Amino acid sequence: MSCASILVGDGPIRHVEAKDAAAYSGPGFIWTHIEGGDQSDLALLRHLPEVAANALVATETRPRCDRIEDGALINLRGPATIETNDSDRLVSVRLWARNGRVNSVTRRPLAASKAVAALMEKGRILDPGDLVAAFARAISQELDPQVAALGDALDDCETELEARAVYRLRGRIAQIRSQAIAFRRFVSPNRDALATLATLDFDWLAEDDRIHIREAADRFARMTEELEAVRERAALLHEQITDLRGELIEGRSLLISIVALIFLPLTFITGLFGMNVTGIPIAEAPNAFWQITALCVGLALLTAGYFAAKSWLRR
């Protein structure tokens, strides 16, 4: 949604110019939304109090809720319309809501903005409290399936966990854990911000709005718990993979050691009888080669039988 002033509550929704929005006094409310950092759009914020304007255009933000004069400054994070590879996987939306007016700014397209705009078109958002509650619900609903998908992906990794798949699963588990950490960074503050907002005593924040905000906060709390569980399960799976890799390497090392131990006496015997000196026993015997070969085979079978009796070959 491009920068626009939207009027709702006194008839069909319509877009108005900035000068008309400044002169509007009811009975509905004005929502001024800015998407991106264009300076001509940000100029619409120049009439706001300096504290609120600076908070709306801040480059780095974390979810929070602060009271400013007769309004509330709410920062939330939600999924973007188009996924990026940035470390900040969630897009920030900054809202300053007060009686009759709401200003909001997003640096990148927020997926929840379309859902909120659709609710306004249907006439289901009638005041600033409705708008803030709609953003909280839309963001939580957009984010919930993504968090659940991380848990499902980890379930698949647990099902496929075996020695032959440790190297393939290691990268997938690390990616899931990284995504959970990135989500956890903002999901928990989202919960705290909404919980704080629900306790503020504003006339424009009706009781049903508080209920919806608490519902979104509870959903964020559940997502926080799910992300913590994903992180712990991913760490446990990583430990199991490390153990499987250790057992795999140990088994291969044991096999190599057994083969080396079997051939060690054989190498000694063949080296001893292969010396180019006189006086070697049975050197002139016509069946000397076969006698040495039989000795080596017998010694190898005897060594292998000893390892089998000690259960080394079954490890």
N, C-alpha and C positions, 0 to 999 in steps of 0.2 A: 504494500500500500504506500503510495507516494505521500508526500507531506500534504496535509489537508486539515481543514477545520470542519468538523462534522457536528451537526446540530441534531439532537434527538429529544423527543418528549413533547413537542408541540405540533405534531403533524408528521407528514412524510419526511423521511430523513433526506437531508440535502447538504451539499457542500457549500460553504460560504467563504468569502474573502476574509483576510485577516482583519480589515477595518470593521467589517460587519460582526465578526466574532468578538472583537473588543467591545463593541457597543451592546452586545446581547445581554439581556438581564433575566431571561427566563421565558416560560416556566420550565424549559428543559435544561440541558447542560451542553457545554462545548468541550469537545475532545480534539485537541491539537496533537497530531502524531507526526513525528519526523523520523524518517528512515534513511540512514546514511549520515555522512558528515558534511554535506554541502553547506557552505557558509551562508548562502542566501536563505536556506531553510532554517539554519540555526539562528538567523536574525530574528525569527519569530519569538525567541526566548528573551530578547533584550529587555522586555518590560517586566520580567519576573524578578523577584528578589534575588540578590546576587548569590546567596547560599544555595537556593534551589536551582538557579541557572547553572552554576558551576557543577553541582551534583549531576545534573541531567547530561552534561556534555563531557564528564570525566572519561578519560581514556580507559583507565583500569578501575573496575568495579567488582565488588562482591555483594551477594545478596544481603540486604539489610532493610530495616524499616526505622525511620526517624521522624519525629514530629517537628514540623517547621511551621511556625505560626499556627494558623487554623487548618493546616493540611498535613498530609503524610507523604513523605518521600519513600517510595518503595522501589528497591532494586531486586529483580528476579532474573534467574537464568533458565533458559529453555532451549529445546532443539531448534536448529536452524532449518530454514526451508531447503537449503542445499548443504549437504554434509561437506566438511572440509577436513584437512589433515592437521589443523591447528591443534596446539596443546589444549587450548580452551575449546572443548567440544560443544559447549553450550553458549548460546547468544544471550547477551544482556539486554534487558528492557528496563528502562528507568521511568518511573511514573511519579508525578507530583499531583496528588489528588486533593481537592478541597471543594467546598460547597459551590456547585454550579460549573466547575471547570476541572479538566484533567489535561496535563501535558505529558507526553510520553516520547521517548527517544530510543531508537535501536540503531546500532552501527551496521548490523547486517540483517537481512530478512529473517524474521522470526516466524516459525510455523504457526504459532498460536495466534498471530495477528489476523490471519484469514478467518479463523474460527470466531474470533471476537467480532470482526467486522460483519460476519454472516449473522451473528446474533443481533447486532444492531439493526441490520436490514430487516429482520423479522420483528423488530419492535420489542425485544426482550431485555434491552438494556435501557433503563430510564433515568439513571442517576450515576454519579461517580462511584458509589459503593458497588452498584451492579457491574460497572466496567472493571474495577479492580478484582472483584470476585470472579468475573468471567476470565480474566487473564490468569488468575491463580488456578482455576479449574482446567482451563485449556492447556496450560503448560504441564500440569501434573498428568493430565490424560495423554498428552503427546509423549511424555517421558516414561510413563509407566511401562508400556510395551517394550521399550528399548532396554530397560533394566531387567525385565522378566526374560528377555531374549538372552541376556548374559548368563542368567541362571540355567536356562535350557541348554545353552552351548556348553556350559560346564558339566551338565548332566551327561551330554553326549561324550565328552572327554572321559568322564568316569567310566562309562560303559565300554569305551574302546581301549581302556588302559590295559596294556599288556607289554611284555618285554620287546616284542617286535615293533611296537608303535611308539616307543618312548621318544625317539628323535623327532618324529612328526608331530606328536602331541605337545612336545615342549614349547614349540613356537606358538601354537594355538592358545595354550594356557597362559603364556606370558602376555599375549595380546589381550585376552579376556581380563586378566588382572590389571593391565594398564588402563583399559577402558573403565573398569570399575573404579579405579583410583581417580580417573579424570571426572567421572560422574559424581563420585562421593565428595569431591572438592566443593561442589556447589549445591548438591541436593540437600545436605544437612543445613547449610545456611538459608536455603529457601524455606525450609520448615521453620527455622527460628524467626525469619522475617515475617512470615504469615502469622505465626503464633503471637508475635508482638503486635501486629496490626489488629488482630482480633480483640485485643485488650484496650485499644485506644478509644476514647469516648468522643466520637465525632457525630454531629447531627446527621451528616450525609451518609453515615455508615449504619444502615438498618440492621435489625436483628437477623433477618434472613440472609443478608450479606455476610454477617459474622459467621453464621452457620456454614455457609458455603466455603468461606475462607478457612474455617477450622477443619472442614472436610478435606480441603486440599492440603492443609498442613499435616493432617493424619496420613494422607496418601504419601506425602514426602517423607514422613517418619517411617512408614512401612518400607519405602524404597531405600531409605538409609540403612535400615536393618538388613534388607536383601543384599545391598552392596557390601555391607560388612561381612555377611555370610559368604558372598562370592569371593571376597578377598581371602577369608580364612580357608575356604575350601580350595581355592587356587593354590594357596601356600602349602596346604596338606598334600594336594596332588603333586606339587613340585617336589616335595620331600619323597613321596612314593616313587616318582620318576627317578629321582636321584638314587634311591635304594635299588630300583630295578636296573638302572645303568651300572651301579656298583656290582650287583650280582652278575650281570651280563659280562662285565669286564673280568670279574673274579673267575667266572666259569671258563672264559676264554684263556685267561692266564693259567688256570689249573690244567687245561687241556694241553697248552703249550709246554708246561712244566712236565706233565706226564710223558709226552712224546720225547722231550729232551732226556728225561731220566731213563726211558726205555733204550734210547739210542746211545746214551753215554757209555755203558759197558761195551756195547757193540763197536762203538768208535775206538775204544781202547783196544779191543781184541784185534780189529782189522788193522789198526795202526801198528800194533805190536808185531803181528805176523807179516806186515807189509814192509818191514825195515829191510833195507838192502845191505844186510850183513850176513856173514857166514855163521853156521852153527844153529840156525833156527830149526827147532824140532819139526819133524815130518815134512821138511822142505822138499825132500826128494821122494816122498811117498806118492804113488800114482793117484790116490784119492784124497790128497790133502785139501784141495779146494772144497770138495763136498763135505769133508769132515769139519772144516772151519765154518762152512755155511750151516751145517746142522747144529753146530755149537751156538752160532749166533741166533738161529731161529728158536732153539730151545731156551736160550737165556732170555730172549725177548718174550716168549710165552710165559716163562716163569715170573718175569717182572710184571707183566700185565696181569697175571693171575693174582699176584700179591696185591696190586692196586685194587683189583676187583674185590678181593676179600676184605679190604679196608674200606670199601664203598666209596672210593675216590672217583670211580668212573661214572657214578650215578649223580654226582653233584652238578 
